């Protein structure tokens, strides 16, 4: 029954996030909030809601390994698998604004996370037997960086909007207010319940097979909670709008680290094994490789997409045998 409830949890997470985004976007439109703000805030937050629900639920239940590994696993999956699959469909073009601002910022905060999870101690990392702590102060720092990122994003979006002509406004079919409210409520309920089901049943399955919470978080849970990003990016690539894929992945990764890990560690300080430091190093390396590929010719080609997928396979084998 655990497998059925796990799958049900993933379905609730994905559909809940979908309804939440639709309802919130509609309300924002009704209130005359600019579409670009909706995309950069509401939709980005909505696609990260599965990760947020799983990680916060795990933090509240004391399954801290699952909270951190879920974020790290999701971010690595986004970079290597989501962008890799999109590049196989169509070469992924990257907007210069993303390569100049958001992508370097995502690498910067991954480095900040490395310092936080390693307790600023190379000696402890090299020892390999010590435990580490992502405490409330670190969580507060991540949340402050999140607010700063959100402020800068909204400010830039508003400036860009003011430069647009009235004729450039997008058409949008708004959902009636009552239905929008129902979508938001149902979406949040699905996300909360789905996150609870995923954490509980993933933990049971891990214990039954002698697998660690970290392994489950880096693989099964990371895959399940990254489905919104994968589906959104693949649909965009299929429609030839694959330049959106890089922005979608980078934005989601920033939300995951700053908002989700920040909030989780503020709720309950997170005790970590040294493997979390290694996984953060892998995330930084994956970010650097993808960034180099994206900035070289302003696109990620099919050959590079295949390389990303092979790199993720190597990563999967590594966490399987360690």
Steps between C-alpha positions, in 0.01 A plus 500: 500500500795734558574509127138587417498780758840623374368524142179660627711755689691591183174538305358729768822704503508550124129567450488713813783719370326522161170618651682737737685667211186530285292645782768739624579620148134568435462700822813697416358582157169608647692730736694643202836357605741493200541165324878508530468533878266201500753291314795597716321467834172309505586237238857456624370459855228262384740266319717492813205425730552119486859540619389750764224273629723192517795679662298693758300188588824307537645775721191499723521121531873504572595329169757769431712290265199475270446877505853585384547209260165583337618851412849395389363207302232715334750769401745249350210327321378835363841591360600167351177317417249779430739705286649183351159372387404843364823522300426163342161631382639835377829681568432713808566869448584708805402864540793729572319660795478159673864417424611840628298514823292206621731213399814646666286581805385136518864387503585765761231381742607138448848605615345680799310178579828306482655725765191465720467120480876448550506714816777703330742219590713317243645289781158359594425424136831318450442303821189346344350378829373827642144631488409847381221743581294732284365716780243774537750780436594339170132460418434867575788598269351290219156656551648851496676419172168369369325827585783692334472286187122542493530877539759529222293276269178694552682834461657388172170360376315823573766704321473273196121524511506880500705494182250281316234647280134454576465298181738239635261385775431129502152359476391292791176324580440553871328239713196629694594621852306228686655225290843659547455488878394133477807422286731667753343324798489161327854544372641580842309209655637263236854627550489467879338155497720380216816614677396317815430178307832518314710555812329235711498225236845578359636467854323165549631366170853618579497323837355181350780469243773632725539814288593832650272802509766681298486246218120514482506880506764524227318259267132412541383812683719732291360352180142523620521859620687610183225378268340848469829646375557203266150513351501880464841508332429205270172655383680830436774321305242314293340832406833651401504728807798321647668823611255486790653173621819656638310774683254246640778275635715782638203672666382176658849420630528844661161458668595151620820606675400837639134454590472128568826431682478837672152432632574136589810586703323785681224257602747235618882522484613229259769249599693376197751232409808579294323362190286817496822700453603271213157534336521879527839488328343287224221757463756779461694295244182418305400868505841602369494244220150597387583871522814454291301310236221758497724806477743359241263538204191628681339155466519144629538262207373142470848354555532700821152390607604137457813569706284648779283187506806274514643716780178454698522123446852505645372706796217251555742208500722687747225554756382140446833347598628743764 
